[in-house]
Amino acid sequence: MAERMLQFVRLQQAQPEKRKAAQRTGDFGEIYREFVAEAASAQASRCSQCGVPFCSVHCPLNNDIPDWLKLTAEGRLEEAYEVSSATNTFPEICGRICPQDRLCEGNCVIEKGFESVTIGSVEKFITDTAWANGWVKPPTPRVELPHSIGIIGAGPAGLAVAERLRTRGWQVHVYDRYDRVGGLLIYGIPNFKLEKEVVLRRWESFQQGGIHFHLNCRVGEDVTLAELRAKHDAVFIGTGVYRARDIAVPGASLAGIVPALDYLTTSNRQNLGDAVPAFDSGALNAKGKRVVVIGGGDTAMDCVRTAVRQGAASVTCLYRRDKANMPGSMREVHHAEEEGVRFEWLAAPEAFIGGDHVEGVRAVRMHLGLPDATGRQAVTQIEGSGFTAPCDLAIKALGFDPEDLPAMFGEKALTVSRWGTLKVNHRSFMTDLPGVFAGGDIVRGASLVVWAIRDGRDAADQIDAYVRALAEAPTPRGQGEAHGMRERGETFGARERVTAAE
């Protein structure tokens, strides 16, 4: 009903209740409590239902945000879930970890004096309500098809491919080196942002839908890419990027200097109840230590906030630019500040100091200058501004690069960019190996989960069209045509099938 909307003129923006810092730093639970239905409906009713919804335009998935906000305002939550899940494989995850302040909410057309709609929290509420009421169904197809796909990597990109192709009847097999499904959703993102049950219940649902998971399976060691290509009609590579970027300064080899992902994985495994010797020994445990995290992205924020919860004596974040130029979510920075993290803005490490073990990080103050060729302001050192940040544990959160997949998979025909990411045809998602597709971070470089989901869904459409085109070539000539198409790495749209009439 129209009168339910445009309530931003009388209702203020409100997030779900956030637990106080003193309370939430004592555990790893999510920091926001659940919306109650009345509050979610009221916040959804603040949407202006604008003619050009910039929230949707700036969402990588182009979610139909105004539509499911209106349905929520009207109390039609099951319909709201249907609309939300039509464009997003994991709305409950995006509602929790997407940087809405930079995407949908950050581009809301409501004037800033009234503040944007709380889109992420409503999205989370819709899907959590759907799970509670049994509206979320396994990806069960109407008709089983003989075609099969092998997916390398059980992260958001691979899972998005798996779900989309399984609903169309494909036989889907997912191969992953970890012992749980989810990739960085399980091992890289802390519980206070994404409780693991949220991911694990999707895993269970996917299994119920007939998706086969082969865990603790390293492609290149336990099975080769060539074997997967022979077994499946197509293969999708969605391994993500895991190799930590290093910092070439004196003392970088001292004990007590660790990559961010090693630290976060250890913490997440410990919270999952796994036996983790590196945590028990204290090597990757911040308790009682002076912690310095180097970096300014969301991974750095995950590290500083994890260290606080582990009982660190102090937590400092060094970032060479200022707060306004930080690549991470401003919302996450605000949470960290509330929890007692100290930020040293415009500070870059020069060296690690100590004997056998790190005792401090020597840093220098930086000055922001004019924009460089990339459009970002150049940074220069300020002479004589050096200082030392004492630390017992230094965490490097400088970003991630891809591993050498052609060498790992034993496939030299896989070509990579100068950044080490896989090269694909950006319309078809196919690599230089016929029938082998790729998407997500292994193609983009380290990016957002929502972009990995988008790539997975788009790649699934291309894979579907590709294999159907091969299968629907009924004549020898048609088969030859399809084989040539495969060798050229081309795909067909819905109206471009190879037919006998050709």
C-alpha positions in Angstrom: 0.0 0.0 0.0 1.4 3.4 -1.0 0.5 5.0 2.3 2.9 2.6 4.1 5.9 3.9 2.2 7.9 7.2 2.2 7.9 7.2 6.0 11.4 8.7 6.1 9.8 12.1 6.7 8.5 11.0 10.1 10.6 8.0 11.1 14.3 8.2 11.9 16.8 5.7 10.6 17.4 2.9 13.1 19.5 -0.2 13.1 18.7 -3.3 15.3 20.0 -2.9 18.8 23.8 -3.1 19.0 25.3 -4.7 22.0 27.5 -2.5 24.1 31.2 -2.7 23.4 32.0 -3.9 26.9 29.5 -6.8 26.5 30.2 -7.8 23.0 34.0 -7.9 23.3 33.7 -10.7 25.8 32.5 -13.2 23.2 32.5 -13.8 19.4 28.7 -13.5 18.9 27.2 -11.2 16.3 27.1 -7.6 17.6 23.6 -6.7 16.4 20.5 -8.3 17.8 17.6 -9.3 15.6 15.1 -6.8 14.3 11.6 -7.5 15.7 8.9 -7.7 12.9 7.4 -4.3 13.8 10.8 -2.5 13.7 11.8 -4.1 10.4 8.4 -3.2 8.9 8.8 0.4 10.1 12.4 0.8 8.8 11.4 -0.8 5.4 8.5 1.7 5.1 11.1 4.6 5.1 11.9 3.6 1.4 10.9 6.4 -1.0 10.2 3.9 -3.8 12.1 6.2 -6.2 11.8 5.8 -10.0 15.5 5.1 -10.4 16.5 3.0 -7.4 20.2 3.8 -6.9 20.4 1.2 -4.2 19.7 -1.5 -6.9 22.0 0.2 -9.4 24.9 0.2 -7.0 24.3 -3.4 -5.8 26.5 -5.8 -7.7 23.6 -8.3 -7.8 21.1 -5.6 -8.8 18.8 -6.8 -6.1 15.2 -5.6 -6.3 15.6 -3.7 -3.0 12.6 -1.3 -3.3 10.3 -4.3 -4.0 11.2 -6.4 -1.0 11.3 -3.3 1.2 7.7 -2.6 0.2 6.7 -6.2 0.8 8.3 -6.1 4.3 6.6 -2.9 5.2 3.3 -4.6 4.3 4.1 -7.7 6.4 4.3 -9.9 3.3 7.6 -11.5 4.4 7.4 -14.8 2.5 6.9 -12.9 -0.7 9.8 -10.5 0.3 12.0 -13.5 0.7 11.1 -14.9 -2.7 12.0 -11.5 -4.3 15.2 -11.2 -2.4 16.4 -14.8 -3.1 15.5 -14.5 -6.8 18.6 -12.4 -7.4 20.8 -13.4 -4.5 22.0 -16.9 -3.6 22.9 -15.9 0.0 20.9 -12.9 1.1 21.4 -13.7 4.8 25.1 -13.5 4.3 25.1 -10.3 2.3 22.8 -8.7 4.8 25.5 -9.3 7.4 28.9 -8.7 5.7 28.3 -6.5 2.7 29.6 -2.9 3.1 26.2 -1.4 2.7 27.6 2.0 3.6 29.6 1.9 0.3 27.0 0.1 -1.8 23.2 0.2 -1.5 22.7 2.3 1.6 25.6 4.7 0.6 23.7 5.5 -2.6 20.2 5.8 -1.2 18.5 8.9 -2.7 17.0 10.0 0.6 18.7 13.2 1.6 21.4 12.8 4.2 19.6 14.8 6.8 17.0 12.0 6.9 19.6 9.2 6.5 19.3 6.2 4.2 17.1 3.1 4.7 18.7 0.3 6.8 18.7 -2.1 3.8 21.2 -4.6 5.1 19.5 -5.2 8.4 16.1 -5.7 6.7 17.6 -8.1 4.2 19.1 -10.1 7.1 15.7 -10.1 8.9 13.8 -11.3 5.9 16.0 -14.3 5.3 16.4 -15.3 9.0 12.6 -15.2 9.2 12.5 -17.4 6.1 14.8 -20.0 7.7 12.8 -19.9 10.9 9.5 -20.6 9.0 10.8 -23.2 6.7 10.5 -21.1 3.5 14.1 -21.8 2.4 14.1 -24.9 0.3 17.0 -27.1 -0.9 17.9 -26.5 -4.6 16.0 -29.5 -5.9 15.4 -29.6 -9.7 12.2 -30.5 -11.4 14.0 -32.7 -13.9 17.3 -34.5 -13.5 19.8 -34.0 -16.4 22.8 -36.2 -17.2 25.2 -33.3 -17.6 27.6 -32.7 -14.7 29.9 -29.9 -13.6 33.0 -30.0 -11.4 33.4 -26.9 -9.2 36.8 -26.2 -7.7 36.3 -24.2 -4.5 33.4 -24.1 -2.1 33.5 -20.4 -1.5 30.7 -18.0 -2.5 31.5 -18.0 -6.2 31.6 -21.8 -6.4 28.5 -22.3 -4.2 26.6 -19.8 -6.3 27.4 -21.8 -9.5 26.5 -25.0 -7.7 23.1 -23.8 -6.5 22.1 -22.2 -9.9 23.0 -25.3 -12.0 21.6 -27.8 -9.5 18.1 -26.1 -9.7 18.3 -26.6 -13.4 18.9 -30.3 -13.0 22.7 -30.6 -13.3 24.7 -33.2 -11.4 27.0 -30.9 -9.4 30.2 -31.9 -7.7 32.2 -29.4 -5.5 35.8 -30.0 -4.6 37.5 -28.1 -1.8 40.7 -28.4 0.1 39.1 -27.5 3.5 37.1 -29.8 5.7 34.0 -27.5 5.7 32.1 -25.7 3.0 32.3 -21.9 2.8 35.9 -21.0 2.2 36.6 -17.5 3.7 33.0 -17.3 4.9 34.0 -20.0 7.4 37.7 -19.5 8.0 38.4 -15.9 7.1 35.4 -13.9 8.5 35.0 -13.8 12.3 31.9 -14.9 14.1 31.0 -11.5 15.3 30.3 -10.5 11.7 29.0 -13.9 10.5 28.1 -16.7 12.8 29.1 -20.0 11.2 25.7 -21.6 11.7 24.5 -19.2 9.0 26.9 -20.8 6.5 26.6 -24.4 7.7 22.8 -24.5 7.3 23.2 -23.5 3.6 25.7 -26.4 3.3 23.2 -28.8 4.8 20.5 -27.5 2.5 22.7 -27.8 -0.6 23.4 -31.4 0.3 19.7 -32.1 0.7 19.3 -30.7 -2.8 21.7 -33.3 -4.2 24.9 -31.3 -4.5 27.9 -33.5 -3.9 30.8 -32.2 -1.8 34.3 -33.7 -2.0 36.2 -32.1 1.0 39.8 -32.3 2.0 40.5 -32.6 -1.7 43.3 -30.6 -3.2 43.1 -30.3 -6.9 46.6 -30.8 -8.3 47.4 -33.4 -5.6 44.5 -35.6 -4.8 42.9 -35.1 -8.2 44.2 -33.4 -11.4 42.4 -30.8 -13.4 42.7 -33.1 -16.4 40.9 -35.8 -14.5 38.1 -33.4 -13.6 37.8 -32.3 -17.2 37.5 -35.9 -18.3 34.9 -36.6 -15.7 32.6 -33.6 -16.1 31.0 -31.8 -19.0 32.5 -28.5 -17.7 34.6 -27.3 -14.8 34.4 -24.0 -12.9 37.4 -22.6 -10.9 36.5 -20.5 -8.0 39.4 -20.9 -5.7 39.7 -17.3 -4.5 43.0 -15.7 -3.6 44.8 -16.8 -0.5 48.5 -15.9 -0.8 49.3 -13.1 1.6 51.1 -10.1 0.4 54.3 -9.5 2.3 56.2 -6.5 3.4 59.9 -6.1 2.5 61.4 -4.3 5.5 64.2 -5.3 7.9 63.2 -7.8 10.6 60.3 -9.2 8.7 61.4 -12.8 9.5 61.2 -12.4 13.2 59.0 -14.7 15.2 55.7 -13.2 16.2 55.0 -11.7 12.7 52.1 -13.5 11.1 49.9 -13.3 8.0 46.3 -12.1 8.7 44.6 -15.2 7.2 46.7 -17.6 9.3 45.7 -15.6 12.4 42.0 -15.5 11.5 41.8 -19.1 10.4 43.3 -20.2 13.7 40.8 -18.1 15.6 37.8 -19.4 13.6 38.9 -23.0 13.9 39.2 -22.6 17.7 35.7 -21.1 17.9 34.4 -24.0 15.8 35.8 -26.4 18.4 38.8 -27.7 16.4 42.0 -28.7 18.1 44.4 -25.9 17.1 48.0 -26.3 18.5 49.0 -22.8 17.2 46.3 -21.2 19.3 46.9 -23.4 22.4 50.7 -22.7 22.3 50.0 -18.9 22.1 51.8 -18.4 18.7 48.5 -17.3 17.1 46.7 -16.2 20.2 46.6 -12.5 21.2 45.8 -13.0 24.9 47.9 -10.6 27.0 49.9 -9.4 24.0 50.5 -6.0 22.5 49.1 -6.4 19.0 49.9 -4.3 16.0 48.0 -4.9 12.8 49.3 -3.4 9.6 46.7 -2.6 6.9 43.5 -0.7 6.3 41.0 -3.0 4.8 38.2 -5.1 6.1 40.7 -8.0 6.9 42.6 -5.6 9.1 39.4 -4.7 10.9 38.6 -8.4 11.4 42.1 -8.9 12.9 42.0 -6.0 15.4 38.5 -6.9 16.6 39.5 -10.5 17.0 42.5 -9.5 19.0 40.3 -7.5 21.3 38.1 -10.5 21.9 41.1 -12.7 22.6 42.1 -10.5 25.5 45.0 -8.5 24.0 46.8 -6.1 26.3 46.6 -3.4 23.5 45.6 -3.3 19.9 47.0 -0.8 17.4 46.3 -0.5 13.7 48.9 1.1 11.4 47.6 2.5 8.1 49.7 4.7 5.8 46.7 6.9 4.6 44.1 8.7 6.6 40.7 7.6 7.8 38.9 9.1 4.9 41.0 7.0 2.4 40.8 3.7 4.2 39.5 1.0 1.9 37.6 -0.8 4.6 34.0 -0.2 5.7 33.7 3.0 7.8 31.1 1.1 9.9 33.7 -1.5 10.8 36.2 1.2 11.7 33.6 2.7 14.0 33.0 -0.7 15.7 36.7 -1.1 16.2 37.1 2.3 17.8 34.2 1.6 20.1 35.9 -1.6 21.2 39.1 0.1 22.1 41.4 -0.2 19.1 43.9 2.5 18.6 44.4 3.8 15.1 47.7 5.3 13.9 46.6 7.1 10.7 49.2 8.2 8.2 51.8 5.8 9.5 53.9 3.3 7.5 56.1 0.5 8.9 59.9 0.9 8.3 61.2 -2.1 10.2 60.4 -4.7 12.8 62.6 -4.7 15.8 63.6 -7.3 18.3 66.0 -10.2 19.0 64.6 -13.6 18.1 61.0 -12.3 18.6 59.3 -9.1 17.5 59.3 -6.4 20.1 58.1 -3.4 18.2 57.3 -1.9 14.8 59.3 1.1 13.8 57.1 3.4 11.7 57.2 6.8 10.1 54.6 9.5 9.6 53.2 10.0 6.1 51.9 13.0 4.2 49.1 12.9 1.6 49.9 14.7 -1.5 48.3 15.2 -4.9 46.5 12.3 -6.7 48.7 10.0 -8.7 48.0 8.1 -11.9 45.5 5.9 -10.1 43.5 8.8 -8.8 44.5 8.2 -5.2 46.6 10.7 -3.2 50.3 9.9 -3.2 51.9 9.4 0.2 55.3 10.7 1.1 57.4 10.3 4.3 57.7 13.1 6.8 61.4 13.4 7.7 62.3 12.9 11.3 58.8 11.6 12.2 59.8 8.1 13.1 58.3 6.3 16.2 58.1 2.8 17.5 54.9 0.9 18.4 55.7 -1.8 21.0 54.3 -5.2 20.0 54.5 -8.9 20.8 52.4 -9.9 17.9 52.4 -8.2 14.5 49.7 -9.1 12.0 50.2 -8.4 8.3 46.9 -7.5 6.7 48.1 -6.2 3.4 45.9 -8.0 1.0 46.0 -11.2 -1.0 47.4 -12.4 -4.3 46.4 -15.6 -6.2 48.5 -18.7 -6.0 50.2 -20.0 -9.2 47.2 -22.1 -10.4 48.9 -23.2 -13.7 51.7 -24.8 -11.7 49.4 -26.1 -8.9 47.0 -27.7 -11.4 49.6 -28.9 -13.8 47.9 -27.0 -16.7 50.3 -24.7 -18.5 47.5 -23.9 -20.9 45.8 -21.9 -18.2 46.9 -18.3 -18.8 47.1 -15.6 -16.1 47.2 -11.8 -16.1 50.2 -9.8 -14.9 48.6 -9.9 -11.5 48.5 -13.7 -11.5 44.7 -13.9 -11.8 43.2 -16.3 -14.3 42.4 -14.8 -17.7 38.9 -15.4 -19.0 36.6 -14.3 -21.7 34.7 -11.7 -19.8 31.4 -12.5 -21.6 31.6 -16.3 -21.4 33.8 -16.7 -18.2 35.7 -19.3 -20.1 39.5 -19.7 -19.7 41.8 -20.6 -22.5 41.1 -24.3 -21.7 37.8 -25.3 -23.5 35.1 -26.1 -21.1 36.9 -24.6 -18.1 35.4 -21.5 -16.6 36.4 -19.3 -13.7 35.0 -16.4 -11.7 35.2 -14.6 -8.3 38.5 -13.4 -6.8 40.6 -15.8 -8.8 39.6 -13.6 -11.8 39.0 -10.2 -10.2 41.6 -10.3 -7.5 40.6 -9.9 -3.9 37.1 -8.4 -3.8 33.8 -8.5 -2.1 31.7 -11.6 -1.4 28.8 -10.0 -3.3 30.9 -9.8 -6.4 31.9 -13.4 -6.1 28.2 -14.4 -5.9 27.4 -12.2 -9.0 30.3 -13.9 -11.0 29.1 -17.3 -9.9 25.5 -16.7 -11.0 26.6 -15.2 -14.3 29.1 -18.0 -15.0 26.5 -20.6 -14.3 24.3 -19.2 -17.0 27.1 -19.3 -19.5 28.1 -22.9 -18.5 24.5 -24.0 -18.8 24.2 -22.5 -22.3 27.6 -23.9 -23.3 26.9 -27.5 -22.4 23.3 -27.5 -23.7 24.6 -26.2 -27.0 27.0 -29.2 -27.2 24.3 -31.7 -26.1 21.7 -30.3 -28.5 23.8 -30.8 -31.7 21.9 -33.8 -33.1 23.7 -34.3 -36.5 27.4 -35.1 -37.2 27.6 -31.6 -38.8 26.1 -30.1 -35.7 28.4 -32.0 -33.5 31.4 -30.8 -35.5 30.0 -27.2 -35.2 29.7 -27.6 -31.5 33.2 -29.1 -31.2 34.6 -26.1 -33.1 32.7 -23.8 -30.8 34.2 -25.5 -27.8 37.7 -25.2 -29.2 37.2 -21.5 -29.9 35.9 -21.0 -26.4 32.5 -19.6 -27.6 29.2 -20.0 -25.9 25.6 -19.7 -27.0 22.8 -17.7 -25.6 19.3 -19.1 -25.2 18.4 -18.4 -28.9 21.7 -19.4 -30.4 21.6 -23.2 -30.2 23.2 -25.4 -32.8 20.3 -27.1 -34.6 19.9 -29.5 -37.4 18.4 -26.8 -39.6 21.8 -25.2 -39.8 
